[in-house]
Amino acid sequence: MIEKIEQLLQEVDHLQASNTEELEALRIKYLSKKGAINALMADFRHVPADQKKAVGMRLNELKDKAQEKIAALKEQFEAQDTGLDDIDLTRTAYPVGLGTRHPLSIVKNEIIDIFARMGFNIANGPEVEDDLHVYTKLNFAADHPARDMQDTFFVNVNPNDVTKNIILRSHTSSVQVRTMEQAQPPIRVICPGRVYRNEAISYRAHCFFHQVEGLYIDKGVTFTDLKQVLLLFAQEMFGSDTKIRLRPSYFPFTEPSAEMDISCNICGGTGCPFCKQTGWVEILGCGMVDPNVLEACGIDSNVYSGYAFGMGIERITNLKYQVKDLRMFSENDTRFLREFEAAY
Ligand SMILES: [Zn+2]
C-alpha cells in the first residue's frame, strides 16, 4: 500500500491540465468519492497495526497535496479567463448618462475665470475659523451684532477671550486676513468659498451660501481702480451693455464703502418685477480696505492702500438663471440640475 501511495504522490506532483474539462477529470480521478485516494482510505483498515501510523501520515499528505495542486491549477484557469467570450461585440452600446455641473459651480468658475484674466490669484482658507480672523482683525467692534449667536454659528466659545471663539466663517473675508498675514503687497487675490450664517431657511435665505471676495493691495491703489475692475467684471459677466452704479454704504472693514448695482439684465434697465421697477439690481459690496485692517494684518497703511469687494455666488446665479428659490441649490433635485446641461 505504501508503494501505491508513493506512486500517487509522484503523479500528483506532475499533474497538468490544458483546460477546465481536463482539470475536472483529474479532480474526479483523485479526489471524488470513487477516486484513487478515497479507495486507499477504504483499504487503510487492512494495514497492519504497526504500520498504521506511518502509512496514515503519508496518506494524509497525499490527500492534501492533491487538493492543493488541483486548487492551484483551477486558480490559474480563472486568472486566464478574461470573460471576453461572454461579450457580444455586435450589441448596441448602452447610453452613457452624463452628469451636469452644479449651477453654483458654473457661475463660480466663470467669476474666477474673469478675475484670473485680470491677474487675480485664488486663495483658500478654512471654513471653521477663529473670531480673530473672521471679525477682530477686520475691525468689527467687540459688541458688533454680527458676533451675536443669531448671526454666527459657534463651534467653541472661549469665556475669557472673544477672539479665541471658534466659529463657522460667516464671510470669506477671513481668507483675505490670512493672505495679508502671510504675504506683503502687491497682493491680488480672489477667495471663493462656502460661508455659514444662523438664518432660518426660506426661499430667500439659507444657513449656508457661497461668496467670492476680492482683494488688491499695492502702492497707490485708489477707488478709481476698484470701479474700473468692477465695471469690467459686470460687463464680462452680464454683457457689454451692462452699466454699474455705486451707492455709499458701510462695512467695518472698508472705508469708504459702497454697494454696487448693475442695470437689470432681465429688462435691460426699463423696469420689471425682478428689479422692483427700478431698473437696477444690487450685486456686491466693496470699498477701500480700512487702514485699521491693514495694520492688524501687518501691512504698513502709510505705504500701501487697497480695495476689497465681495459678492454672493447665489445672487449672481439668480441674476443669470432666474432661480427664484435659494433652496433649489442644495436639494439635489436632478430635474433642476439637469436644466444646466447646456451650460459648461
Ligand atoms: Zn428689471
Residues whose N, C-alpha, C, O or C-beta is under 5 A from the ligand:
A	BS01	ZN	C264 I266 C267 G271 C272 F274 C275 G279
